[in-house]
Amino acid sequence: MSEIVTCGFCGNRDHLHSYTSVSKYWSTNVFCDIVNTGRKCVWFYDNFYHHKSLFHGVPFIHRGSKVYEFDLIHLTCATCSASNHKVAQVFDLPSYYKNNTFCQNSDCYKQYDMYVNPKYKIKIPYALRPATISAITEASIGNHIDIY
């Protein structure tokens, strides 16, 4: 019995194309045929993989083997603490990730990655930066000793 082939981004089984010029690090190279269907699944996956964008949702191959319904589980974004139906769960993440729930936008997943990824130097979570900067400023003003 042959394996059922699906689009790596949307899970569609019709009008698929094997792209040969994709990154060798991608989990798949099979996506909807953009010429025949007009679906930009390969572009959406590129934005997900290279730019950490969930703006178009979580790719099919990173959803896990479970039933994927937003309404079944109450999720909170690991970056901004939003809690609504636009928060999604991403599976198959690097081992240094402690959380896997992010808003479906182009910022939260990317900002979280910048915080936890060892190759980046930013270590204050994006959502906490304004409060942290404010606290540091207040502390430095409060501890400032005028010698004159």
Stockholm file with secondary structure:
# STOCKHOLM 1.0

chainA/1-148         MSEIVTCGFCGNRDHLHSYTSVSKYWSTNVFCDIVNTGRKCVWFYDNFYHHKSLFHGVPFIHRGSKVYEFDLIHLTCATCSASNHKVAQVFDLPSYYKNNTFCQNSDCYKQYDMYVNPKYKIKIPYALRPATISAITEASIGNHIDIY
#=GR chainA/1-148 SS CCCCCCCTTTCCCSSEEECSSSCTTSSCCEEECHHHHCCCHHHHHHHHHHHCCCTTCCCGGGSCSSCCCGGGSCCCCTTTCCCSTTEEECCSCCTTCSCCEEESSSSHHHHHHHHHCTTCCCCSCGGGHHHHHHHHHHHHHHTCCCCC
#=GC SS_cons         CCCCCCCTTTCCCSSEEECSSSCTTSSCCEEECHHHHCCCHHHHHHHHHHHCCCTTCCCGGGSCSSCCCGGGSCCCCTTTCCCSTTEEECCSCCTTCSCCEEESSSSHHHHHHHHHCTTCCCCSCGGGHHHHHHHHHHHHHHTCCCCC
//
